[in-house]
């Protein structure tokens, strides 16, 4: 199971493995289980997207292309294949963010 949660929300017992998937470490946060900054979108893509809902579908397409060649995705896939529940953490206030897109990508790979 893949959950998505804003990192500023308090941890809960059903979070299981908490994985930060942002390129930058969020302010005021001291600990997560795993930080996979390399699965975050490239700086160029992140700046282009800027959480603009009108660019969401194109962002996902470009981001999925980046993820196809990213070896760090295998770390998450392996956890999921082991039956672990993971929570992808993000810092953005926008519901249009890379953690939501990453969950969609992972679900496509596993289906």
The first five atom37 places (N, CA, C, CB, O) and aatype in JSON, in Angstrom:
{
  "aatype": [20, 20, 20, 20, 20, 20, 20, 20, 20, 20, 20, 20, 20, 20, 20, 20, 20, 20, 20, 20, 20, 20, 20, 20, 20, 20, 20, 20, 20, 20, 20, 20, 20, 20, 20, 20, 20, 20, 20, 20, 20, 20, 20, 20, 20, 20, 20, 20, 20, 20, 20, 20, 20, 20, 20, 20, 20, 20, 20, 20, 20, 20, 20, 20, 20, 20, 20, 20, 20, 20, 20, 20, 20, 20, 20, 20, 20, 20, 20, 20, 20, 20, 20, 20, 20, 20, 20, 20, 20, 20, 20, 20, 20, 20, 20, 20, 20, 20, 20, 20, 20, 20, 20, 20, 20, 20, 20, 20, 20, 20, 20],
  "atom_mask": [
    [1, 1, 1, 1, 1],
    [1, 1, 1, 1, 1],
    [1, 1, 1, 1, 1],
    [1, 1, 1, 1, 1],
    [1, 1, 1, 1, 1],
    [1, 1, 1, 1, 1],
    [1, 1, 1, 1, 1],
    [1, 1, 1, 1, 1],
    [1, 1, 1, 1, 1],
    [1, 1, 1, 1, 1],
    [1, 1, 1, 1, 1],
    [1, 1, 1, 1, 1],
    [1, 1, 1, 1, 1],
    [1, 1, 1, 1, 1],
    [1, 1, 1, 1, 1],
    [1, 1, 1, 1, 1],
    [1, 1, 1, 1, 1],
    [1, 1, 1, 1, 1],
    [1, 1, 1, 1, 1],
    [1, 1, 1, 1, 1],
    [1, 1, 1, 1, 1],
    [1, 1, 1, 1, 1],
    [1, 1, 1, 1, 1],
    [1, 1, 1, 1, 1],
    [1, 1, 1, 1, 1],
    [1, 1, 1, 1, 1],
    [1, 1, 1, 1, 1],
    [1, 1, 1, 1, 1],
    [1, 1, 1, 1, 1],
    [1, 1, 1, 1, 1],
    [1, 1, 1, 1, 1],
    [1, 1, 1, 1, 1],
    [1, 1, 1, 1, 1],
    [1, 1, 1, 1, 1],
    [1, 1, 1, 1, 1],
    [1, 1, 1, 1, 1],
    [1, 1, 1, 1, 1],
    [1, 1, 1, 1, 1],
    [1, 1, 1, 1, 1],
    [1, 1, 1, 1, 1],
    [1, 1, 1, 1, 1],
    [1, 1, 1, 1, 1],
    [1, 1, 1, 1, 1],
    [1, 1, 1, 1, 1],
    [1, 1, 1, 1, 1],
    [1, 1, 1, 1, 1],
    [1, 1, 1, 1, 1],
    [1, 1, 1, 1, 1],
    [1, 1, 1, 1, 1],
    [1, 1, 1, 1, 1],
    [1, 1, 1, 1, 1],
    [1, 1, 1, 1, 1],
    [1, 1, 1, 1, 1],
    [1, 1, 1, 1, 1],
    [1, 1, 1, 1, 1],
    [1, 1, 1, 1, 1],
    [1, 1, 1, 1, 1],
    [1, 1, 1, 1, 1],
    [1, 1, 1, 1, 1],
    [1, 1, 1, 1, 1],
    [1, 1, 1, 1, 1],
    [1, 1, 1, 1, 1],
    [1, 1, 1, 1, 1],
    [1, 1, 1, 1, 1],
    [1, 1, 1, 1, 1],
    [1, 1, 1, 1, 1],
    [1, 1, 1, 1, 1],
    [1, 1, 1, 1, 1],
    [1, 1, 1, 1, 1],
    [1, 1, 1, 1, 1],
    [1, 1, 1, 1, 1],
    [1, 1, 1, 1, 1],
    [1, 1, 1, 1, 1],
    [1, 1, 1, 1, 1],
    [1, 1, 1, 1, 1],
    [1, 1, 1, 1, 1],
    [1, 1, 1, 1, 1],
    [1, 1, 1, 1, 1],
    [1, 1, 1, 1, 1],
    [1, 1, 1, 1, 1],
    [1, 1, 1, 1, 1],
    [1, 1, 1, 1, 1],
    [1, 1, 1, 1, 1],
    [1, 1, 1, 1, 1],
    [1, 1, 1, 1, 1],
    [1, 1, 1, 1, 1],
    [1, 1, 1, 1, 1],
    [1, 1, 1, 1, 1],
    [1, 1, 1, 1, 1],
    [1, 1, 1, 1, 1],
    [1, 1, 1, 1, 1],
    [1, 1, 1, 1, 1],
    [1, 1, 1, 1, 1],
    [1, 1, 1, 1, 1],
    [1, 1, 1, 1, 1],
    [1, 1, 1, 1, 1],
    [1, 1, 1, 1, 1],
    [1, 1, 1, 1, 1],
    [1, 1, 1, 1, 1],
    [1, 1, 1, 1, 1],
    [1, 1, 1, 1, 1],
    [1, 1, 1, 1, 1],
    [1, 1, 1, 1, 1],
    [1, 1, 1, 1, 1],
    [1, 1, 1, 1, 1],
    [1, 1, 1, 1, 1],
    [1, 1, 1, 1, 1],
    [1, 1, 1, 1, 1],
    [1, 1, 1, 1, 1],
    [1, 1, 1, 1, 1],
    [1, 1, 1, 1, 1]
  ],
  "atom_positions": [
    [[0.83, -1.17, 0.0], [0.0, 0.0, 0.0], [0.88, 1.25, 0.0], [-0.95, -0.01, 1.21], [1.92, 1.3, 0.66]],
    [[0.45, 2.24, -0.75], [1.2, 3.48, -0.87], [0.32, 4.62, -0.38], [1.66, 3.73, -2.35], [-0.76, 4.87, -0.91]],
    [[0.79, 5.29, 0.63], [0.11, 6.47, 1.16], [0.89, 7.71, 0.75], [-0.05, 6.4, 2.71], [2.09, 7.64, 0.45]],
    [[0.21, 8.84, 0.74], [0.85, 10.12, 0.46], [0.42, 11.08, 1.56], [0.47, 10.68, -0.97], [-0.76, 11.15, 1.92]],
    [[1.4, 11.83, 2.1], [1.09, 12.69, 3.24], [2.03, 13.89, 3.25], [1.2, 11.9, 4.56], [3.21, 13.79, 2.9]],
    [[1.49, 15.02, 3.65], [2.34, 16.2, 3.81], [3.22, 15.98, 5.04], [1.48, 17.52, 3.95], [2.74, 15.54, 6.08]],
    [[4.49, 16.29, 4.91], [5.44, 15.98, 5.98], [5.14, 16.72, 7.28], [6.83, 16.31, 5.52], [5.57, 16.29, 8.35]],
    [[4.43, 17.82, 7.19], [4.11, 18.6, 8.4], [2.92, 18.03, 9.16], [3.83, 20.04, 8.02], [2.62, 18.5, 10.26]],
    [[2.25, 17.03, 8.6], [1.19, 16.34, 9.35], [1.87, 15.41, 10.35], [0.23, 15.54, 8.39], [2.93, 14.85, 10.05]],
    [[1.29, 15.25, 11.52], [1.94, 14.38, 12.51], [2.0, 12.93, 12.04], [1.19, 14.46, 13.85], [1.08, 12.44, 11.38]],
    [[3.07, 12.24, 12.38], [3.16, 10.81, 12.03], [2.05, 10.03, 12.71], [4.55, 10.23, 12.43], [1.59, 10.38, 13.79]],
    [[1.62, 8.96, 12.04], [0.62, 8.08, 12.64], [1.12, 6.64, 12.54], [-0.76, 8.24, 11.94], [2.03, 6.34, 11.77]],
    [[0.52, 5.78, 13.32], [0.98, 4.39, 13.37], [0.79, 3.66, 12.04], [0.25, 3.64, 14.47], [1.49, 2.68, 11.78]],
    [[-0.14, 4.11, 11.2], [-0.37, 3.43, 9.92], [0.52, 3.97, 8.79], [-1.82, 3.55, 9.53], [0.38, 3.54, 7.65]],
    [[1.42, 4.9, 9.11], [2.35, 5.41, 8.1], [3.36, 4.35, 7.68], [3.09, 6.64, 8.64], [3.8, 4.35, 6.53]],
    [[3.73, 3.48, 8.57], [4.75, 2.47, 8.34], [6.07, 3.12, 7.95], [4.3, 1.49, 7.24], [6.6, 3.89, 8.75]],
    [[6.61, 2.86, 6.76], [7.9, 3.44, 6.35], [7.64, 4.82, 5.76], [8.64, 2.52, 5.33], [6.96, 4.95, 4.73]],
    [[8.18, 5.85, 6.4], [7.98, 7.24, 5.95], [9.17, 7.65, 5.08], [7.83, 8.21, 7.17], [10.31, 7.68, 5.53]],
    [[8.87, 7.98, 3.8], [9.92, 8.29, 2.83], [9.72, 9.7, 2.32], [9.91, 7.27, 1.66], [8.71, 10.0, 1.69]],
    [[10.68, 10.56, 2.58], [10.66, 11.91, 2.03], [11.12, 11.85, 0.58], [11.58, 12.88, 2.87], [12.19, 11.32, 0.28]],
    [[10.3, 12.39, -0.33], [10.6, 12.31, -1.76], [10.78, 13.71, -2.37], [9.48, 11.55, -2.49], [10.55, 13.9, -3.56]],
    [[11.19, 14.67, -1.56], [11.51, 16.02, -2.04], [13.01, 16.16, -2.21], [10.96, 17.1, -1.07], [13.79, 15.52, -1.51]],
    [[13.4, 17.01, -3.13], [14.82, 17.25, -3.36], [15.44, 18.06, -2.22], [15.02, 17.96, -4.68], [16.61, 17.89, -1.9]],
    [[14.64, 18.94, -1.63], [15.13, 19.8, -0.55], [14.56, 19.35, 0.79], [14.76, 21.27, -0.82], [13.4, 18.94, 0.88]],
    [[15.39, 19.42, 1.84], [14.94, 19.04, 3.18], [14.03, 20.14, 3.71], [16.16, 18.8, 4.14], [14.4, 21.32, 3.69]],
    [[12.82, 19.79, 4.2], [11.88, 20.8, 4.69], [12.3, 21.39, 6.05], [10.49, 20.2, 4.81], [12.89, 20.71, 6.88]],
    [[11.99, 22.64, 6.23], [12.32, 23.33, 7.49], [11.56, 22.7, 8.66], [11.99, 24.83, 7.39], [10.4, 22.3, 8.53]],
    [[12.25, 22.64, 9.79], [11.61, 22.2, 11.02], [11.41, 20.71, 11.16], [10.32, 22.86, 11.13], [10.83, 20.26, 12.15]],
    [[11.87, 19.94, 10.2], [11.72, 18.48, 10.26], [13.06, 17.88, 10.66], [11.23, 17.91, 8.88], [14.1, 18.21, 10.09]],
    [[13.01, 16.98, 11.64], [14.28, 16.42, 12.11], [14.51, 14.98, 11.68], [14.35, 16.51, 13.59], [15.65, 14.52, 11.65]],
    [[13.42, 14.24, 11.35], [13.65, 12.82, 11.08], [12.56, 12.24, 10.18], [13.7, 12.04, 12.39], [11.39, 12.58, 10.3]],
    [[12.99, 11.36, 9.3], [12.11, 10.48, 8.52], [12.82, 9.14, 8.45], [11.8, 11.07, 7.07], [13.99, 9.04, 8.81]],
    [[12.13, 8.12, 8.0], [12.78, 6.81, 7.89], [13.78, 6.75, 6.75], [11.73, 5.72, 7.71], [14.83, 6.11, 6.86]],
    [[13.44, 7.43, 5.64], [14.29, 7.37, 4.46], [14.09, 8.65, 3.65], [13.98, 6.11, 3.61], [12.97, 9.11, 3.48]],
    [[15.18, 9.2, 3.15], [15.1, 10.37, 2.28], [15.63, 9.95, 0.91], [15.92, 11.6, 2.87], [16.82, 9.67, 0.75]],
    [[14.73, 9.91, -0.06], [15.12, 9.56, -1.43], [15.02, 10.82, -2.3], [14.21, 8.41, -2.0], [14.12, 10.94, -3.13]],
    [[15.93, 11.72, -2.09], [15.91, 12.99, -2.82], [16.08, 12.79, -4.32], [16.99, 13.92, -2.3], [15.64, 13.62, -5.11]],
    [[16.72, 11.69, -4.71], [16.96, 11.45, -6.14], [15.74, 10.97, -6.9], [18.06, 10.45, -6.3], [15.79, 10.87, -8.13]],
    [[14.64, 10.66, -6.21], [13.41, 10.34, -6.94], [12.55, 11.59, -7.16], [12.61, 9.28, -6.18], [11.53, 11.53, -7.84]],
    [[12.97, 12.7, -6.59], [12.26, 13.96, -6.82], [12.5, 14.42, -8.26], [12.71, 15.06, -5.81], [13.49, 14.02, -8.87]],
    [[11.62, 15.25, -8.79], [11.83, 15.76, -10.15], [13.12, 16.58, -10.21], [10.63, 16.62, -10.61], [13.55, 17.15, -9.21]],
    [[13.71, 16.64, -11.38], [14.89, 17.47, -11.59], [14.56, 18.92, -11.24], [15.41, 17.35, -13.06], [13.4, 19.33, -11.29]],
    [[15.58, 19.69, -10.9], [15.36, 21.11, -10.6], [14.7, 21.82, -11.77], [16.69, 21.79, -10.24], [13.82, 22.66, -11.58]],
    [[15.13, 21.49, -12.97], [14.56, 22.12, -14.16], [13.06, 21.83, -14.27], [15.29, 21.63, -15.43], [12.27, 22.74, -14.53]],
    [[12.67, 20.58, -14.09], [11.27, 20.22, -14.19], [10.46, 20.84, -13.04], [11.12, 18.69, -14.17], [9.35, 21.32, -13.26]],
    [[11.02, 20.83, -11.86], [10.34, 21.39, -10.7], [10.06, 22.88, -10.9], [11.18, 21.18, -9.43], [8.96, 23.36, -10.61]],
    [[11.05, 23.61, -11.39], [10.87, 25.04, -11.64], [9.85, 25.29, -12.74], [12.21, 25.7, -12.01], [9.02, 26.19, -12.64]],
    [[9.92, 24.49, -13.8], [8.97, 24.66, -14.91], [7.53, 24.44, -14.42], [9.3, 23.69, -16.06], [6.64, 25.22, -14.74]],
    [[7.32, 23.38, -13.66], [5.98, 23.03, -13.2], [5.42, 24.05, -12.22], [5.99, 21.65, -12.56], [4.31, 24.54, -12.41]],
    [[6.16, 24.37, -11.19], [5.78, 25.36, -10.18], [4.37, 25.11, -9.62], [5.85, 26.75, -10.79], [3.67, 26.06, -9.26]],
    [[3.97, 23.86, -9.54], [2.67, 23.43, -8.97], [1.47, 24.07, -9.68], [2.63, 23.78, -7.49], [0.44, 24.32, -9.06]],
    [[1.63, 24.32, -10.96], [0.56, 24.9, -11.78], [-0.39, 23.77, -12.23], [1.15, 25.66, -13.01], [0.02, 22.91, -13.0]],
    [[-1.65, 23.78, -11.76], [-2.58, 22.71, -12.13], [-2.76, 22.56, -13.65], [-3.93, 22.96, -11.5], [-3.03, 21.47, -14.14]],
    [[-2.6, 23.64, -14.39], [-2.74, 23.57, -15.85], [-1.61, 22.75, -16.49], [-2.76, 24.99, -16.45], [-1.77, 22.26, -17.6]],
    [[-0.5, 22.61, -15.79], [0.65, 21.86, -16.31], [0.73, 20.44, -15.73], [1.94, 22.61, -16.0], [1.68, 19.71, -16.02]],
    [[-0.25, 20.04, -14.93], [-0.19, 18.78, -14.2], [0.04, 17.56, -15.09], [-1.46, 18.58, -13.42], [0.95, 16.77, -14.83]],
    [[-0.76, 17.4, -16.12], [-0.63, 16.21, -16.98], [0.72, 16.18, -17.69], [-1.77, 16.18, -18.01], [1.34, 15.13, -17.8]],
    [[1.17, 17.33, -18.18], [2.48, 17.39, -18.84], [3.6, 17.15, -17.83], [2.68, 18.76, -19.54], [4.6, 16.5, -18.14]],
    [[3.44, 17.69, -16.62], [4.42, 17.45, -15.57], [4.56, 15.95, -15.3], [4.03, 18.19, -14.28], [5.67, 15.42, -15.25]],
    [[3.42, 15.27, -15.13], [3.48, 13.83, -14.85], [4.17, 13.08, -15.98], [2.06, 13.27, -14.64], [4.97, 12.19, -15.73]],
    [[3.87, 13.43, -17.21], [4.51, 12.77, -18.35], [6.02, 12.95, -18.31], [3.94, 13.31, -19.67], [6.77, 11.98, -18.48]],
    [[6.47, 14.16, -18.09], [7.92, 14.44, -18.03], [8.57, 13.76, -16.82], [8.18, 15.96, -17.98], [9.66, 13.21, -16.91]],
    [[7.87, 13.82, -15.69], [8.39, 13.22, -14.46], [8.48, 11.7, -14.61], [7.51, 13.58, -13.25], [9.48, 11.09, -14.2]],
    [[7.47, 11.08, -15.19], [7.5, 9.63, -15.41], [8.69, 9.26, -16.3], [6.18, 9.14, -16.04], [9.32, 8.22, -16.08]],
    [[8.99, 10.08, -17.28], [10.17, 9.83, -18.14], [11.46, 9.87, -17.32], [10.24, 10.88, -19.27], [12.35, 9.05, -17.52]],
    [[11.55, 10.82, -16.38], [12.72, 10.87, -15.51], [12.79, 9.62, -14.62], [12.7, 12.14, -14.64], [13.87, 9.07, -14.4]],
    [[11.65, 9.19, -14.13], [11.62, 8.05, -13.22], [11.98, 6.74, -13.91], [10.25, 7.93, -12.59], [12.54, 5.84, -13.27]],
    [[11.68, 6.61, -15.19], [11.98, 5.38, -15.92], [13.46, 5.01, -15.87], [11.55, 5.51, -17.37], [13.82, 3.83, -15.9]],
    [[14.31, 6.01, -15.8], [15.76, 5.78, -15.8], [16.39, 5.99, -14.42], [16.43, 6.7, -16.8], [17.6, 6.14, -14.3]],
    [[15.56, 6.01, -13.39], [16.04, 6.32, -12.05], [16.17, 5.04, -11.22], [15.1, 7.32, -11.36], [15.16, 4.41, -10.9]],
    [[17.39, 4.66, -10.86], [17.59, 3.42, -10.1], [17.0, 3.47, -8.68], [19.06, 3.1, -10.01], [16.75, 2.42, -8.09]],
    [[16.79, 4.64, -8.13], [16.24, 4.76, -6.77], [14.79, 4.29, -6.69], [16.34, 6.2, -6.29], [14.31, 3.94, -5.61]],
    [[14.1, 4.28, -7.82], [12.71, 3.79, -7.84], [12.69, 2.33, -7.41], [12.08, 3.95, -9.25], [11.72, 1.88, -6.78]],
    [[13.73, 1.59, -7.73], [13.81, 0.17, -7.37], [13.78, -0.03, -5.86], [15.08, -0.45, -7.95], [13.26, -1.04, -5.38]],
    [[14.32, 0.91, -5.1], [14.31, 0.83, -3.64], [12.87, 0.79, -3.14], [15.08, 2.02, -3.0], [12.52, -0.01, -2.27]],
    [[12.03, 1.66, -3.69], [10.63, 1.72, -3.28], [9.88, 0.48, -3.75], [9.95, 2.99, -3.82], [9.11, -0.12, -3.0]],
    [[10.12, 0.1, -4.99], [9.45, -1.09, -5.54], [9.77, -2.31, -4.7], [9.88, -1.33, -7.01], [8.88, -3.11, -4.41]],
    [[11.01, -2.47, -4.3], [11.4, -3.62, -3.48], [10.66, -3.63, -2.15], [12.91, -3.61, -3.24], [10.21, -4.69, -1.71]],
    [[10.53, -2.48, -1.51], [9.78, -2.4, -0.25], [8.33, -2.84, -0.46], [9.83, -0.97, 0.31], [7.77, -3.58, 0.35]],
    [[7.74, -2.36, -1.54], [6.35, -2.69, -1.82], [6.19, -4.18, -2.11], [5.83, -1.87, -2.99], [5.21, -4.79, -1.69]],
    [[7.13, -4.75, -2.83], [7.06, -6.19, -3.13], [7.25, -7.05, -1.88], [8.13, -6.56, -4.17], [6.79, -8.19, -1.81]],
    [[7.93, -6.48, -0.89], [8.09, -7.18, 0.4], [6.83, -7.05, 1.26], [9.3, -6.62, 1.16], [6.76, -7.63, 2.34]],
    [[5.85, -6.31, 0.77], [4.59, -6.16, 1.48], [4.54, -5.0, 2.46], [4.29, -7.4, 2.21], [3.61, -4.89, 3.25]],
    [[5.54, -4.13, 2.41], [5.57, -3.0, 3.33], [4.61, -1.91, 2.87], [6.99, -2.44, 3.45], [4.43, -1.69, 1.67]],
    [[4.01, -1.25, 3.83], [3.24, -0.04, 3.55], [4.22, 1.11, 3.6], [2.04, 0.16, 4.57], [5.04, 1.2, 4.52]],
    [[4.15, 2.0, 2.61], [5.03, 3.15, 2.61], [4.19, 4.42, 2.57], [6.01, 3.1, 1.41], [3.08, 4.44, 2.03]],
    [[4.74, 5.47, 3.13], [4.11, 6.78, 3.07], [5.1, 7.73, 2.4], [3.7, 7.29, 4.5], [6.18, 8.0, 2.92]],
    [[4.7, 8.23, 1.24], [5.52, 9.2, 0.51], [5.25, 10.58, 1.09], [5.22, 9.16, -1.03], [4.11, 11.05, 1.1]],
    [[6.29, 11.22, 1.57], [6.16, 12.52, 2.22], [6.6, 13.64, 1.31], [6.97, 12.55, 3.51], [7.59, 13.51, 0.59]],
    [[5.87, 14.74, 1.33], [6.18, 15.93, 0.53], [5.96, 17.16, 1.39], [5.31, 15.98, -0.78], [5.27, 17.08, 2.4]],
    [[6.53, 18.29, 1.0], [6.37, 19.5, 1.79], [5.45, 20.54, 1.15], [7.72, 20.12, 2.03], [5.0, 21.46, 1.83]],
    [[5.16, 20.41, -0.11], [4.34, 21.38, -0.83], [2.95, 21.53, -0.2], [4.2, 20.97, -2.29], [2.4, 20.58, 0.36]],
    [[2.4, 22.73, -0.31], [1.02, 22.95, 0.12], [0.03, 22.57, -0.98], [0.83, 24.42, 0.52], [-1.17, 22.45, -0.72]],
    [[0.53, 22.37, -2.17], [-0.32, 22.08, -3.32], [-0.65, 20.58, -3.39], [0.37, 22.52, -4.61], [0.2, 19.74, -3.12]],
    [[-1.91, 20.25, -3.76], [-2.23, 18.84, -3.99], [-1.63, 18.32, -5.29], [-3.74, 18.64, -4.01], [-1.64, 17.11, -5.54]],
    [[-1.1, 19.21, -6.12], [-0.41, 18.84, -7.36], [1.08, 18.81, -7.05], [-0.74, 19.84, -8.55], [1.77, 19.82, -7.18]],
    [[1.56, 17.65, -6.65], [2.96, 17.56, -6.23], [3.57, 16.24, -6.67], [3.08, 17.72, -4.7], [2.86, 15.33, -7.11]],
    [[4.88, 16.14, -6.55], [5.59, 14.98, -7.05], [5.27, 13.7, -6.29], [7.06, 15.23, -7.0], [5.36, 12.62, -6.87]],
    [[4.9, 13.77, -5.02], [4.58, 12.56, -4.27], [3.31, 11.91, -4.82], [4.41, 12.88, -2.76], [3.23, 10.68, -4.93]],
    [[2.33, 12.72, -5.16], [1.08, 12.21, -5.75], [1.38, 11.58, -7.11], [0.02, 13.35, -5.89], [0.88, 10.5, -7.43]],
    [[2.21, 12.26, -7.9], [2.58, 11.72, -9.22], [3.41, 10.44, -9.06], [3.38, 12.77, -10.02], [3.21, 9.48, -9.81]],
    [[4.31, 10.41, -8.1], [5.14, 9.23, -7.88], [4.28, 8.03, -7.46], [6.2, 9.51, -6.8], [4.51, 6.92, -7.93]],
    [[3.29, 8.25, -6.61], [2.39, 7.16, -6.24], [1.7, 6.59, -7.48], [1.34, 7.64, -5.21], [1.6, 5.38, -7.65]],
    [[1.22, 7.48, -8.35], [0.57, 7.03, -9.58], [1.53, 6.21, -10.44], [0.04, 8.23, -10.37], [1.15, 5.17, -10.98]],
    [[2.77, 6.67, -10.56], [3.77, 5.95, -11.35], [4.04, 4.56, -10.75], [5.09, 6.76, -11.42], [4.08, 3.57, -11.48]],
    [[4.21, 4.49, -9.44], [4.47, 3.21, -8.78], [3.31, 2.25, -8.93], [4.76, 3.44, -7.3], [3.51, 1.05, -9.15]],
    [[2.1, 2.77, -8.81], [0.93, 1.92, -8.98], [0.83, 1.37, -10.4], [-0.34, 2.69, -8.64], [0.42, 0.23, -10.6]],
    [[1.22, 2.18, -11.39], [1.25, 1.7, -12.78], [2.28, 0.58, -12.95], [1.55, 2.85, -13.74], [2.02, -0.41, -13.63]],
    [[3.44, 0.75, -12.34], [4.48, -0.29, -12.43], [4.04, -1.6, -11.79], [5.76, 0.19, -11.77], [4.39, -2.68, -12.27]],
    [[3.31, -1.5, -10.72], [2.93, -2.69, -9.96], [1.65, -3.35, -10.45], [2.77, -2.34, -8.51], [1.31, -4.45, -10.01]],
    [[0.94, -2.69, -11.35], [-0.34, -3.27, -11.81], [-0.15, -4.28, -12.92], [-1.26, -2.17, -12.3], [-1.12, -4.85, -13.41]]
  ]
}
